[in-house]
């Protein structure tokens, strides 16, 4: 199944995880094939997709705040 948004892919992956389909498989988005061959692979891929979905929606934060700001 091909996806057009990272958010849609993220939701599908969460659904697949809940249904017990997180062992071997693949997803397609933006012409890329994302494959996983183990539960470990799936959780790493889920984390990656979640960060892409956050960036897509503008809710992700890619920076940390420096305490002193450098003097």
Backbone bond lengths (Angstrom), bond angles and torsions (degrees), N, CA, C in turn:
res aa  C-N    CA-C-N  psi(-1)  N-CA   C-N-CA  omega(-1)  CA-C   N-CA-C  phi
1 X - - - 1.443 - - 1.528 108.91 -
2 X 1.317 117.14 131.73 1.457 122.13 -179.83 1.533 109.89 -97.15
3 X 1.319 116.20 141.01 1.457 122.17 -179.00 1.519 110.15 -115.82
4 X 1.330 116.29 150.38 1.458 120.79 179.85 1.520 111.88 -106.18
5 X 1.336 118.27 -15.54 1.466 120.64 176.69 1.524 109.36 -132.24
6 X 1.323 115.45 150.26 1.466 120.87 177.64 1.528 109.76 -66.75
7 X 1.333 117.02 -34.10 1.469 120.62 179.86 1.528 111.16 -63.34
8 X 1.323 117.01 -42.05 1.467 120.85 178.41 1.526 110.65 -64.69
9 X 1.323 116.28 -41.74 1.466 120.57 177.65 1.518 110.28 -63.88
10 X 1.317 117.19 -42.68 1.465 121.31 179.47 1.528 110.57 -59.16
11 X 1.328 117.03 -45.76 1.466 120.38 179.38 1.522 111.14 -63.01
12 X 1.320 117.89 -41.95 1.469 121.69 178.73 1.529 110.65 -62.35
13 X 1.332 116.52 -40.65 1.456 119.85 179.06 1.528 110.85 -65.08
14 X 1.324 117.25 -40.15 1.473 120.19 176.95 1.523 110.66 -63.33
15 X 1.334 116.81 -40.79 1.464 121.13 177.02 1.525 110.96 -62.96
16 X 1.343 116.34 -44.26 1.463 120.43 179.23 1.528 111.13 -63.27
17 X 1.314 116.97 -39.49 1.464 121.17 177.77 1.522 110.04 -61.96
18 X 1.327 117.08 -45.13 1.466 121.50 179.42 1.531 111.74 -63.86
19 X 1.330 116.58 -31.51 1.461 121.45 179.92 1.527 112.97 -86.15
20 X 1.339 117.62 -1.13 1.455 121.32 178.62 1.514 114.72 82.73
21 X 1.323 117.65 22.09 1.467 121.63 -179.06 1.522 110.53 -106.48
22 X 1.319 117.17 57.42 1.468 120.38 -176.80 1.521 112.03 -124.45
23 X 1.322 117.20 33.68 1.453 120.19 -178.38 1.526 112.59 -104.34
24 X 1.335 117.27 -54.12 1.461 122.21 -179.82 1.525 108.09 -143.25
25 X 1.331 116.36 134.31 1.459 119.36 177.77 1.507 111.80 170.47
26 X 1.330 114.70 -169.64 1.460 120.22 179.29 1.521 109.92 -157.61
27 X 1.328 114.26 157.56 1.458 123.16 176.06 1.521 107.47 -131.80
28 X 1.326 115.98 158.73 1.460 120.98 178.92 1.526 109.21 -127.57
29 X 1.336 115.38 131.28 1.459 121.15 176.13 1.521 109.18 -148.39
30 X 1.321 115.57 134.73 1.467 122.10 177.06 1.525 112.77 50.73
31 X 1.330 116.81 40.90 1.454 121.08 179.01 1.518 115.03 76.90
32 X 1.328 117.29 5.16 1.470 121.66 179.30 1.522 109.95 -107.68
33 X 1.316 115.24 143.61 1.455 121.25 175.12 1.532 107.04 -104.47
34 X 1.323 116.52 123.29 1.464 122.11 178.32 1.524 107.56 -109.38
35 X 1.332 116.42 113.58 1.465 121.42 -175.93 1.521 111.10 -108.66
36 X 1.328 115.54 151.18 1.458 121.36 172.44 1.514 108.54 -138.63
37 X 1.330 115.72 144.25 1.470 121.60 -175.60 1.522 113.02 -123.30
38 X 1.324 116.94 3.39 1.460 120.83 179.02 1.527 108.33 -158.73
39 X 1.304 116.07 169.64 1.459 120.47 176.99 1.524 110.06 -63.67
40 X 1.331 116.96 -37.03 1.466 121.19 176.31 1.531 111.26 -60.55
41 X 1.335 115.89 -47.30 1.465 120.46 176.87 1.522 110.25 -58.01
42 X 1.326 116.43 -43.77 1.457 120.95 -178.59 1.528 111.21 -60.81
43 X 1.328 117.80 -45.38 1.466 120.03 -178.18 1.526 111.36 -67.37
44 X 1.325 117.80 -36.03 1.467 120.37 175.51 1.525 110.52 -65.94
45 X 1.324 116.39 -42.66 1.457 120.80 178.54 1.527 110.65 -65.65
46 X 1.309 117.33 -40.07 1.463 121.42 177.97 1.525 110.79 -60.77
47 X 1.313 117.00 -42.06 1.458 121.34 177.94 1.529 110.88 -62.95
48 X 1.328 116.57 -43.34 1.467 121.75 178.28 1.536 110.48 -61.92
49 X 1.321 116.34 -46.92 1.463 121.08 -178.62 1.527 110.16 -65.29
50 X 1.323 117.16 -38.30 1.458 120.60 177.93 1.532 110.76 -61.44
51 X 1.337 117.02 -42.32 1.467 119.64 179.09 1.527 111.12 -66.15
52 X 1.323 117.64 -37.44 1.462 121.18 176.98 1.526 110.79 -66.85
53 X 1.339 117.30 -39.55 1.468 121.24 178.24 1.521 110.36 -65.81
54 X 1.331 117.64 -39.79 1.463 121.45 177.46 1.531 110.59 -63.37
55 X 1.325 116.68 -43.63 1.461 120.58 179.28 1.526 110.59 -64.87
56 X 1.322 115.75 -38.74 1.458 121.51 179.81 1.537 111.17 -62.61
57 X 1.322 116.21 -37.67 1.463 120.23 -177.49 1.525 112.48 -91.09
58 X 1.334 116.46 -8.79 1.460 120.24 179.67 1.509 113.98 83.73
59 X 1.348 117.71 11.94 1.467 120.49 -179.93 1.515 112.66 -95.96
60 X 1.318 118.10 -9.24 1.462 120.50 -179.37 1.516 111.29 -82.28
61 X 1.305 116.14 148.20 1.452 121.93 178.36 1.512 108.28 -119.54
62 X 1.318 116.70 117.73 1.446 121.01 -177.08 1.509 114.57 -96.23
63 X 1.351 117.88 -2.72 1.462 120.18 -176.69 1.517 110.32 -120.99
64 X 1.299 114.91 155.57 1.464 120.60 171.86 1.512 107.82 -109.87
65 X 1.294 116.80 157.27 1.456 122.24 -177.62 1.519 109.08 -92.66
66 X 1.333 116.33 128.91 1.461 120.63 176.76 1.525 109.45 -78.38
67 X 1.302 117.01 132.79 1.460 121.70 -176.81 1.509 114.51 -62.88
68 X 1.315 118.02 -49.09 1.465 121.43 -176.70 1.530 113.13 -98.96
69 X 1.308 117.41 -15.75 1.455 120.61 177.69 1.516 115.48 75.72
70 X 1.302 119.67 3.13 1.470 123.31 176.97 1.518 112.58 70.08
71 X 1.275 117.06 113.95 1.471 120.95 -177.50 1.489 111.79 -104.54
